[in-house]
Structures are given as structure tokens and as C-alpha cells.
Amino acid sequence: MALFRYYNHPLLRELAFLLPPLYGWRAGTFRAAIEIARRFLPDGTIKAADLGTGIGLFAGQLLRHFPNIRVDAVDVNPHMTAIAKRRFLPDRRVRVITSDVMDLNGPYDAIFALYLLVLVPLEPTLEHLTSILNENGIIVFNLTSPTPAMKLHRKFYSIFEGSAVNLYPSSEGVRIASCIGEIICIKQVEPIEGSYVIAMRRRR
């Protein structure tokens, strides 16, 4: 019953990531994404999208680290976005949007898709995200490999959520992404989770 509540209640699902070891895994991915963004994003005002924002945990970090950023916090789940809207009021730097990512329009200087692309078809989603980037924009996303821990998580997720978690060995994830755009950075985050963060941009 506890697992059922975790997988089906949006707030409980997010709060679960505040407990170790899940907190450490997510926090490491967030840190890596911020480090990559600092390296590749230009100075000045940045228009960004945080896809699969949930209740806005990573969007909040973007606001703290990039004072000049404007964030579209996007999630398909209206329960999640309702919580995110309350979280960010009255901050005008954030616009919370309930939408499928494939319906999103840009252009954006940066698109962050953390813990999202394991739940959707990778290739068509990356193709769409690349199409809504500014010329020098970047996409930062993470994937998880088929480690024993993630294979177990995949089974639980498919049972309780009714959809699959896609696991990509790093070589496969990089191969797919490099067929769509230019890979500019790859960073391994957590060996147990098998997670790594990739940054890419439109092919020049």
C-alpha cells in the first residue's frame, strides 16, 4: 500500500526523493545539470524550460543559480503543476504549464529534461526538443542504465504506474542523441543508479 501511494500521489512521489539514497541520486543529477548549464549558457537573460518539473524542485534550483533566468516549468500531470503554481507564487520568473512536451513551442536558450526522457520515446522527443531550441541553445538531460537497482525500480514502476522506465546503457543513449544533435558534454553521476547527464545542441 505504501508503494501504491508513492507511485500514484504526486506530492508523496516528490517527497520520497528527499530520503536517502534517492535524495543523493537526484541531488547529484541536479548538481551536474547546474554545472553544465554554468559552463555553456550565455550571460544575460536566459529563457529555459524545465520539462517534467513535478512540483518544481529543479526549477527552484535554476532560479537560485541563475538570477536572470525565465523558466517555463512544464508537466503533463495537472496535480503536479497545481502544487508547482502554489510553490512559485508570486515569482514572475516562472510560468507553470500543464502540457505534453511534444506540444511545447519555443524557442528556448536551454531545455532541461531530468528524469523525463526515461519515460517517453527518446528519439522523437529529442528531435522535437532540438527543433524548439535557439541557434546556440542547449538541451540538458539524464538517462539511467540497466543497473540492478534500476532494473528493480523499473519493475515496480511498470506495476504501479502502468508505464515503463526506459534504461539506456551510456553508449546507446549517446549514440541516439548524437544522431540528432551535437553532444557537447557527458557526465556520469551515480554508478548505482547508472545515471549520466548529457548536454547537446543543434547540429551546426
CYANA upper distance limits for C-alpha pairs under 8 A (distance plus 0.5 A):
  1 MET  CA      5 ARG  CA      6.84
  2 ALA  CA      6 TYR  CA      6.72
  3 LEU  CA      7 TYR  CA      6.75
  3 LEU  CA    160 PHE  CA      8.25
  4 PHE  CA      8 ASN  CA      6.60
  4 PHE  CA    160 PHE  CA      6.63
  5 ARG  CA      9 HIS  CA      6.00
  5 ARG  CA     12 LEU  CA      7.57
  5 ARG  CA     13 ARG  CA      8.45
  6 TYR  CA     10 PRO  CA      8.26
  6 TYR  CA     12 LEU  CA      5.92
  6 TYR  CA     13 ARG  CA      5.39
  6 TYR  CA     16 ALA  CA      7.85
  7 TYR  CA     12 LEU  CA      8.46
  7 TYR  CA     13 ARG  CA      6.49
  7 TYR  CA    157 TYR  CA      7.74
  7 TYR  CA    160 PHE  CA      6.69
  7 TYR  CA    161 GLU  CA      6.64
  8 ASN  CA     13 ARG  CA      7.87
  8 ASN  CA    160 PHE  CA      8.05
  8 ASN  CA    161 GLU  CA      7.38
  9 HIS  CA     13 ARG  CA      6.59
 10 PRO  CA     14 GLU  CA      6.91
 10 PRO  CA     54 GLY  CA      8.10
 10 PRO  CA     79 HIS  CA      7.20
 10 PRO  CA     80 MET  CA      6.41
 11 LEU  CA     15 LEU  CA      6.62
 11 LEU  CA     55 ILE  CA      7.94
 11 LEU  CA     80 MET  CA      7.93
 12 LEU  CA     16 ALA  CA      6.53
 13 ARG  CA     17 PHE  CA      7.67
 14 GLU  CA     18 LEU  CA      7.97
 14 GLU  CA     54 GLY  CA      7.84
 14 GLU  CA     55 ILE  CA      7.71
 15 LEU  CA     19 LEU  CA      8.04
 16 ALA  CA     22 LEU  CA      7.85
 16 ALA  CA     23 TYR  CA      8.34
 17 PHE  CA     22 LEU  CA      5.50
 17 PHE  CA     23 TYR  CA      5.15
 17 PHE  CA     26 ARG  CA      7.52
 18 LEU  CA     22 LEU  CA      7.43
 18 LEU  CA     23 TYR  CA      5.20
 19 LEU  CA     23 TYR  CA      5.68
 20 PRO  CA     24 GLY  CA      6.55
 21 PRO  CA     25 TRP  CA      6.99
 22 LEU  CA     26 ARG  CA      6.72
 23 TYR  CA     27 ALA  CA      6.32
 24 GLY  CA     28 GLY  CA      6.46
 25 TRP  CA     29 THR  CA      6.93
 25 TRP  CA    189 VAL  CA      8.27
 25 TRP  CA    190 GLU  CA      6.80
 25 TRP  CA    193 GLU  CA      7.62
 26 ARG  CA     30 PHE  CA      6.68
 27 ALA  CA     31 ARG  CA      6.64
 28 GLY  CA     32 ALA  CA      6.70
 28 GLY  CA    189 VAL  CA      6.66
 28 GLY  CA    190 GLU  CA      7.83
 29 THR  CA     33 ALA  CA      6.71
 29 THR  CA    114 LEU  CA      8.28
 29 THR  CA    142 ASN  CA      7.98
 29 THR  CA    189 VAL  CA      6.61
 29 THR  CA    195 SER  CA      8.34
 29 THR  CA    196 TYR  CA      8.16
 29 THR  CA    197 VAL  CA      7.50
 30 PHE  CA     34 ILE  CA      6.73
 30 PHE  CA     58 PHE  CA      7.29
 30 PHE  CA    114 LEU  CA      8.45
 31 ARG  CA     35 GLU  CA      6.66
 32 ALA  CA     36 ILE  CA      6.71
 32 ALA  CA    187 LYS  CA      7.78
 32 ALA  CA    189 VAL  CA      7.74
 32 ALA  CA    197 VAL  CA      7.47
 33 ALA  CA     37 ALA  CA      6.62
 33 ALA  CA    140 VAL  CA      7.05
 33 ALA  CA    141 PHE  CA      8.22
 33 ALA  CA    197 VAL  CA      7.42
 34 ILE  CA     38 ARG  CA      6.66
 34 ILE  CA     62 LEU  CA      7.97
 34 ILE  CA     65 HIS  CA      8.23
 35 GLU  CA     39 ARG  CA      6.89
 36 ILE  CA     40 PHE  CA      6.83
 36 ILE  CA    140 VAL  CA      8.41
 36 ILE  CA    185 CYS  CA      8.12
 36 ILE  CA    199 ALA  CA      7.87
 37 ALA  CA     41 LEU  CA      5.93
 37 ALA  CA    140 VAL  CA      8.36
 40 PHE  CA    138 ILE  CA      8.27
 41 LEU  CA     46 ILE  CA      8.43
 41 LEU  CA    109 ASP  CA      8.21
 41 LEU  CA    110 ALA  CA      8.11
 41 LEU  CA    137 GLY  CA      8.22
 41 LEU  CA    138 ILE  CA      8.24
 42 PRO  CA     46 ILE  CA      8.21
 44 GLY  CA     68 ASN  CA      6.83
 45 THR  CA     68 ASN  CA      5.31
 45 THR  CA     69 ILE  CA      6.11
 45 THR  CA     70 ARG  CA      7.91
 46 ILE  CA     68 ASN  CA      6.82
 46 ILE  CA     69 ILE  CA      5.11
 46 ILE  CA     70 ARG  CA      6.55
 46 ILE  CA    109 ASP  CA      6.48
 46 ILE  CA    110 ALA  CA      7.95
 47 LYS  CA     69 ILE  CA      6.50
 47 LYS  CA     70 ARG  CA      5.42
 47 LYS  CA     71 VAL  CA      6.65
 47 LYS  CA     72 ASP  CA      8.49
 47 LYS  CA    108 TYR  CA      5.88
 47 LYS  CA    109 ASP  CA      5.83
 47 LYS  CA    110 ALA  CA      7.12
 48 ALA  CA     69 ILE  CA      7.49
 48 ALA  CA     70 ARG  CA      6.52
 48 ALA  CA     71 VAL  CA      5.33
 48 ALA  CA     72 ASP  CA      6.77
 48 ALA  CA    108 TYR  CA      6.02
 48 ALA  CA    109 ASP  CA      6.32
 48 ALA  CA    110 ALA  CA      5.15
 48 ALA  CA    111 ILE  CA      6.07
 48 ALA  CA    112 PHE  CA      8.05
 49 ALA  CA     71 VAL  CA      5.91
 49 ALA  CA     72 ASP  CA      5.12
 49 ALA  CA     73 ALA  CA      6.46
 49 ALA  CA     74 VAL  CA      7.57
 49 ALA  CA    108 TYR  CA      7.47
 49 ALA  CA    110 ALA  CA      6.99
 49 ALA  CA    111 ILE  CA      5.29
 49 ALA  CA    112 PHE  CA      6.57
 50 ASP  CA     58 PHE  CA      7.98
 50 ASP  CA     59 ALA  CA      6.66
 50 ASP  CA     71 VAL  CA      7.30
 50 ASP  CA     72 ASP  CA      6.66
 50 ASP  CA     73 ALA  CA      5.37
 50 ASP  CA     74 VAL  CA      6.51
 50 ASP  CA    111 ILE  CA      6.72
 50 ASP  CA    112 PHE  CA      5.40
 50 ASP  CA    113 ALA  CA      6.74
 51 LEU  CA     73 ALA  CA      6.84
 51 LEU  CA     74 VAL  CA      5.41
 51 LEU  CA     75 ASP  CA      6.71
 51 LEU  CA    101 VAL  CA      7.48
 51 LEU  CA    111 ILE  CA      7.86
 51 LEU  CA    112 PHE  CA      6.54
 51 LEU  CA    113 ALA  CA      5.46
 51 LEU  CA    114 LEU  CA      7.79
 51 LEU  CA    116 LEU  CA      7.56
 52 GLY  CA     73 ALA  CA      8.25
 52 GLY  CA     74 VAL  CA      6.33
 52 GLY  CA     75 ASP  CA      5.15
 52 GLY  CA     76 VAL  CA      7.81
 52 GLY  CA    113 ALA  CA      7.12
 52 GLY  CA    114 LEU  CA      7.73
 52 GLY  CA    115 TYR  CA      7.86
 52 GLY  CA    116 LEU  CA      6.14
 53 THR  CA     57 LEU  CA      7.59
 53 THR  CA     58 PHE  CA      7.42
 53 THR  CA     59 ALA  CA      7.35
 53 THR  CA     73 ALA  CA      6.10
 53 THR  CA     74 VAL  CA      6.08
 53 THR  CA     75 ASP  CA      6.06
 53 THR  CA     81 THR  CA      8.49
 54 GLY  CA     74 VAL  CA      8.46
 54 GLY  CA     75 ASP  CA      6.68
 54 GLY  CA     77 ASN  CA      8.29
 54 GLY  CA     80 MET  CA      5.61
 54 GLY  CA     81 THR  CA      7.17
 54 GLY  CA     84 ALA  CA      7.66
 55 ILE  CA     80 MET  CA      5.75
 55 ILE  CA     81 THR  CA      6.79
 55 ILE  CA     83 ILE  CA      6.10
 55 ILE  CA     84 ALA  CA      4.90
 55 ILE  CA     87 ARG  CA      8.07
 56 GLY  CA     60 GLY  CA      6.54
 56 GLY  CA     73 ALA  CA      7.39
 56 GLY  CA     84 ALA  CA      5.86
 56 GLY  CA     87 ARG  CA      8.05
 57 LEU  CA     61 GLN  CA      7.26
 58 PHE  CA     62 LEU  CA      6.87
 59 ALA  CA     63 LEU  CA      6.96
 59 ALA  CA     71 VAL  CA      7.55
 59 ALA  CA     73 ALA  CA      7.07
 60 GLY  CA     64 ARG  CA      6.98
 61 GLN  CA     65 HIS  CA      6.71
 62 LEU  CA     66 PHE  CA      6.27
 62 LEU  CA     69 ILE  CA      7.94
 63 LEU  CA     67 PRO  CA      6.47
 63 LEU  CA     69 ILE  CA      7.05
 63 LEU  CA     71 VAL  CA      8.50
 63 LEU  CA     93 ARG  CA      8.39
 69 ILE  CA     93 ARG  CA      7.46
 70 ARG  CA     93 ARG  CA      5.29
 70 ARG  CA     94 VAL  CA      6.51
 71 VAL  CA     93 ARG  CA      6.71
 71 VAL  CA     94 VAL  CA      5.33
 71 VAL  CA     95 ARG  CA      6.76
 72 ASP  CA     94 VAL  CA      6.38
 72 ASP  CA     95 ARG  CA      5.30
 72 ASP  CA     96 VAL  CA      6.34
 72 ASP  CA     97 ILE  CA      7.24
 73 ALA  CA     94 VAL  CA      7.29
 73 ALA  CA     95 ARG  CA      6.54
 73 ALA  CA     96 VAL  CA      5.18
 73 ALA  CA     97 ILE  CA      6.50
 74 VAL  CA     81 THR  CA      8.04
 74 VAL  CA     96 VAL  CA      6.51
 74 VAL  CA     97 ILE  CA      5.28
 74 VAL  CA     98 THR  CA      6.35
 74 VAL  CA     99 SER  CA      6.82
 74 VAL  CA    100 ASP  CA      8.47
 74 VAL  CA    101 VAL  CA      7.99
 75 ASP  CA     80 MET  CA      7.55
 75 ASP  CA     81 THR  CA      6.83
 75 ASP  CA     97 ILE  CA      7.09
 75 ASP  CA     98 THR  CA      5.75
 75 ASP  CA     99 SER  CA      6.32
 75 ASP  CA    100 ASP  CA      7.38
 75 ASP  CA    101 VAL  CA      8.23
 76 VAL  CA     81 THR  CA      8.49
 76 VAL  CA     98 THR  CA      5.69
 76 VAL  CA     99 SER  CA      5.21
 76 VAL  CA    100 ASP  CA      5.60
 76 VAL  CA    101 VAL  CA      8.18
 77 ASN  CA     81 THR  CA      7.00
 77 ASN  CA     98 THR  CA      7.17
 77 ASN  CA     99 SER  CA      8.44
 78 PRO  CA     82 ALA  CA      6.50
 78 PRO  CA     98 THR  CA      6.45
 79 HIS  CA     83 ILE  CA      7.08
 80 MET  CA     84 ALA  CA      6.76
 81 THR  CA     85 LYS  CA      6.49
 81 THR  CA     96 VAL  CA      6.95
 81 THR  CA     97 ILE  CA      7.43
 81 THR  CA     98 THR  CA      6.74
 82 ALA  CA     86 ARG  CA      7.08
 83 ILE  CA     87 ARG  CA      6.70
 84 ALA  CA     88 PHE  CA      6.81
 84 ALA  CA     96 VAL  CA      7.43
 85 LYS  CA     89 LEU  CA      6.72
 85 LYS  CA     96 VAL  CA      6.54
 88 PHE  CA     94 VAL  CA      7.44
 99 SER  CA    103 ASP  CA      7.21
 99 SER  CA    104 LEU  CA      7.65
100 ASP  CA    104 LEU  CA      7.48
101 VAL  CA    125 THR  CA      8.33
102 MET  CA    125 THR  CA      7.35
102 MET  CA    128 HIS  CA      7.14
105 ASN  CA    132 ILE  CA      6.63
106 GLY  CA    132 ILE  CA      5.12
106 GLY  CA    133 LEU  CA      6.99
106 GLY  CA    134 ASN  CA      8.42
107 PRO  CA    132 ILE  CA      5.30
107 PRO  CA    133 LEU  CA      5.54
107 PRO  CA    134 ASN  CA      5.85
108 TYR  CA    132 ILE  CA      6.93
108 TYR  CA    133 LEU  CA      5.40
108 TYR  CA    134 ASN  CA      5.98
108 TYR  CA    137 GLY  CA      7.08
109 ASP  CA    133 LEU  CA      6.68
109 ASP  CA    134 ASN  CA      5.97
109 ASP  CA    136 ASN  CA      7.53
109 ASP  CA    137 GLY  CA      4.74
109 ASP  CA    138 ILE  CA      6.94
110 ALA  CA    133 LEU  CA      7.67
110 ALA  CA    137 GLY  CA      5.89
110 ALA  CA    138 ILE  CA      5.42
110 ALA  CA    139 ILE  CA      6.27
110 ALA  CA    140 VAL  CA      8.07
111 ILE  CA    129 LEU  CA      8.06
111 ILE  CA    133 LEU  CA      8.21
111 ILE  CA    137 GLY  CA      8.47
111 ILE  CA    138 ILE  CA      6.89
111 ILE  CA    139 ILE  CA      5.18
111 ILE  CA    140 VAL  CA      6.71
112 PHE  CA    139 ILE  CA      6.40
112 PHE  CA    140 VAL  CA      5.36
112 PHE  CA    141 PHE  CA      6.34
113 ALA  CA    117 LEU  CA      7.20
113 ALA  CA    139 ILE  CA      8.06
113 ALA  CA    140 VAL  CA      6.75
113 ALA  CA    141 PHE  CA      5.15
113 ALA  CA    142 ASN  CA      7.57
114 LEU  CA    140 VAL  CA      8.06
114 LEU  CA    141 PHE  CA      5.57
114 LEU  CA    142 ASN  CA      5.88
115 TYR  CA    119 LEU  CA      8.23
115 TYR  CA    141 PHE  CA      8.11
115 TYR  CA    142 ASN  CA      6.81
115 TYR  CA    143 LEU  CA      7.63
116 LEU  CA    120 VAL  CA      7.45
116 LEU  CA    141 PHE  CA      8.48
116 LEU  CA    142 ASN  CA      8.50
117 LEU  CA    121 PRO  CA      7.57
117 LEU  CA    122 LEU  CA      6.32
117 LEU  CA    125 THR  CA      8.23
117 LEU  CA    141 PHE  CA      7.90
117 LEU  CA    142 ASN  CA      7.85
117 LEU  CA    143 LEU  CA      7.39
117 LEU  CA    166 ASN  CA      8.48
118 VAL  CA    122 LEU  CA      7.86
118 VAL  CA    143 LEU  CA      6.69
118 VAL  CA    144 THR  CA      7.75
118 VAL  CA    165 VAL  CA      5.90
118 VAL  CA    166 ASN  CA      5.14
118 VAL  CA    167 LEU  CA      7.10
119 LEU  CA    163 SER  CA      8.20
119 LEU  CA    164 ALA  CA      7.08
119 LEU  CA    165 VAL  CA      5.80
119 LEU  CA    166 ASN  CA      6.67
120 VAL  CA    125 THR  CA      7.75
120 VAL  CA    166 ASN  CA      8.34
121 PRO  CA    125 THR  CA      6.64
122 LEU  CA    126 LEU  CA      6.58
122 LEU  CA    176 ILE  CA      8.49
123 GLU  CA    127 GLU  CA      6.71
123 GLU  CA    176 ILE  CA      7.13
123 GLU  CA    177 ALA  CA      7.86
123 GLU  CA    180 ILE  CA      8.28
124 PRO  CA    128 HIS  CA      6.74
125 THR  CA    129 LEU  CA      6.70
126 LEU  CA    130 THR  CA      6.48
126 LEU  CA    177 ALA  CA      7.81
126 LEU  CA    180 ILE  CA      7.72
127 GLU  CA    131 SER  CA      6.84
127 GLU  CA    180 ILE  CA      6.77
128 HIS  CA    132 ILE  CA      7.21
129 LEU  CA    133 LEU  CA      7.18
129 LEU  CA    139 ILE  CA      8.07
130 THR  CA    139 ILE  CA      7.96
130 THR  CA    180 ILE  CA      8.38
130 THR  CA    181 GLY  CA      7.81
130 THR  CA    201 ARG  CA      7.46
130 THR  CA    202 ARG  CA      6.45
131 SER  CA    202 ARG  CA      8.44
133 LEU  CA    137 GLY  CA      5.81
133 LEU  CA    138 ILE  CA      7.54
133 LEU  CA    201 ARG  CA      8.41
133 LEU  CA    202 ARG  CA      7.98
135 GLU  CA    202 ARG  CA      7.50
136 ASN  CA    201 ARG  CA      7.55
136 ASN  CA    202 ARG  CA      8.03
137 GLY  CA    201 ARG  CA      6.58
137 GLY  CA    202 ARG  CA      8.04
138 ILE  CA    199 ALA  CA      7.03
138 ILE  CA    200 MET  CA      6.06
138 ILE  CA    201 ARG  CA      5.13
138 ILE  CA    202 ARG  CA      8.15
139 ILE  CA    199 ALA  CA      6.03
139 ILE  CA    200 MET  CA      5.81
139 ILE  CA    201 ARG  CA      6.63
140 VAL  CA    197 VAL  CA      7.50
140 VAL  CA    198 ILE  CA      6.25
140 VAL  CA    199 ALA  CA      4.93
140 VAL  CA    200 MET  CA      7.18
141 PHE  CA    197 VAL  CA      6.17
141 PHE  CA    198 ILE  CA      6.00
141 PHE  CA    199 ALA  CA      7.07
142 ASN  CA    195 SER  CA      7.17
142 ASN  CA    196 TYR  CA      6.02
142 ASN  CA    197 VAL  CA      4.74
142 ASN  CA    198 ILE  CA      6.51
143 LEU  CA    167 LEU  CA      7.63
143 LEU  CA    168 TYR  CA      7.09
143 LEU  CA    170 SER  CA      8.35
143 LEU  CA    173 GLY  CA      7.74
143 LEU  CA    195 SER  CA      6.10
143 LEU  CA    196 TYR  CA      6.28
143 LEU  CA    197 VAL  CA      7.18
144 THR  CA    150 MET  CA      7.98
144 THR  CA    166 ASN  CA      8.34
144 THR  CA    167 LEU  CA      5.91
144 THR  CA    168 TYR  CA      6.51
144 THR  CA    169 PRO  CA      7.84
144 THR  CA    170 SER  CA      8.46
144 THR  CA    193 GLU  CA      7.00
144 THR  CA    194 GLY  CA      5.60
144 THR  CA    195 SER  CA      4.73
144 THR  CA    196 TYR  CA      7.08
145 SER  CA    150 MET  CA      7.73
145 SER  CA    167 LEU  CA      5.44
145 SER  CA    168 TYR  CA      5.32
145 SER  CA    169 PRO  CA      5.16
145 SER  CA    170 SER  CA      7.12
145 SER  CA    193 GLU  CA      7.65
145 SER  CA    194 GLY  CA      5.08
145 SER  CA    195 SER  CA      6.66
146 PRO  CA    150 MET  CA      6.37
146 PRO  CA    151 LYS  CA      6.27
146 PRO  CA    167 LEU  CA      5.81
146 PRO  CA    168 TYR  CA      7.10
146 PRO  CA    169 PRO  CA      7.06
146 PRO  CA    194 GLY  CA      7.37
147 THR  CA    151 LYS  CA      6.61
147 THR  CA    192 ILE  CA      7.17
147 THR  CA    193 GLU  CA      6.99
147 THR  CA    194 GLY  CA      6.33
148 PRO  CA    152 LEU  CA      6.84
148 PRO  CA    192 ILE  CA      8.45
149 ALA  CA    153 HIS  CA      6.82
149 ALA  CA    192 ILE  CA      7.09
149 ALA  CA    193 GLU  CA      6.77
150 MET  CA    154 ARG  CA      6.42
150 MET  CA    167 LEU  CA      8.32
150 MET  CA    193 GLU  CA      6.49
150 MET  CA    194 GLY  CA      8.05
151 LYS  CA    155 LYS  CA      6.98
152 LEU  CA    156 PHE  CA      7.03
153 HIS  CA    157 TYR  CA      6.51
154 ARG  CA    158 SER  CA      6.59
154 ARG  CA    164 ALA  CA      7.05
154 ARG  CA    165 VAL  CA      5.85
154 ARG  CA    166 ASN  CA      8.41
155 LYS  CA    159 ILE  CA      6.78
156 PHE  CA    160 PHE  CA      6.67
157 TYR  CA    161 GLU  CA      5.86
157 TYR  CA    162 GLY  CA      7.63
157 TYR  CA    163 SER  CA      7.46
157 TYR  CA    164 ALA  CA      7.16
157 TYR  CA    165 VAL  CA      7.54
158 SER  CA    162 GLY  CA      5.39
158 SER  CA    163 SER  CA      5.35
158 SER  CA    164 ALA  CA      5.41
158 SER  CA    165 VAL  CA      7.70
159 ILE  CA    163 SER  CA      8.23
168 TYR  CA    172 GLU  CA      6.43
168 TYR  CA    173 GLY  CA      5.99
169 PRO  CA    173 GLY  CA      6.79
170 SER  CA    174 VAL  CA      6.55
170 SER  CA    196 TYR  CA      7.82
171 SER  CA    175 ARG  CA      6.55
172 GLU  CA    176 ILE  CA      6.76
173 GLY  CA    177 ALA  CA      6.73
174 VAL  CA    178 SER  CA      6.41
174 VAL  CA    183 ILE  CA      8.30
174 VAL  CA    198 ILE  CA      8.34
175 ARG  CA    179 CYS  CA      6.92
176 ILE  CA    180 ILE  CA      7.48
177 ALA  CA    181 GLY  CA      6.74
177 ALA  CA    182 GLU  CA      8.31
177 ALA  CA    183 ILE  CA      7.71
177 ALA  CA    200 MET  CA      8.25
178 SER  CA    182 GLU  CA      6.26
178 SER  CA    183 ILE  CA      6.40
180 ILE  CA    202 ARG  CA      8.30
180 ILE  CA    203 ARG  CA      8.12
181 GLY  CA    200 MET  CA      6.73
181 GLY  CA    201 ARG  CA      6.15
181 GLY  CA    202 ARG  CA      5.39
181 GLY  CA    203 ARG  CA      5.31
182 GLU  CA    200 MET  CA      5.81
182 GLU  CA    201 ARG  CA      5.82
182 GLU  CA    202 ARG  CA      6.52
182 GLU  CA    203 ARG  CA      5.60
182 GLU  CA    204 ARG  CA      8.40
183 ILE  CA    198 ILE  CA      7.79
183 ILE  CA    199 ALA  CA      6.57
183 ILE  CA    200 MET  CA      4.84
183 ILE  CA    201 ARG  CA      7.23
184 ILE  CA    198 ILE  CA      8.28
184 ILE  CA    199 ALA  CA      6.14
184 ILE  CA    200 MET  CA      5.82
184 ILE  CA    201 ARG  CA      7.83
185 CYS  CA    197 VAL  CA      8.50
185 CYS  CA    198 ILE  CA      6.21
185 CYS  CA    199 ALA  CA      5.56
185 CYS  CA    200 MET  CA      7.53
186 ILE  CA    196 TYR  CA      7.48
186 ILE  CA    197 VAL  CA      6.23
186 ILE  CA    198 ILE  CA      5.09
186 ILE  CA    199 ALA  CA      7.05
187 LYS  CA    196 TYR  CA      5.98
187 LYS  CA    197 VAL  CA      5.63
187 LYS  CA    198 ILE  CA      7.02
188 GLN  CA    194 GLY  CA      8.48
188 GLN  CA    195 SER  CA      6.79
188 GLN  CA    196 TYR  CA      4.65
188 GLN  CA    197 VAL  CA      6.83
189 VAL  CA    194 GLY  CA      8.14
189 VAL  CA    195 SER  CA      6.03
189 VAL  CA    196 TYR  CA      5.63
189 VAL  CA    197 VAL  CA      7.51
190 GLU  CA    194 GLY  CA      6.18
190 GLU  CA    195 SER  CA      5.83
190 GLU  CA    196 TYR  CA      7.67
191 PRO  CA    195 SER  CA      7.09
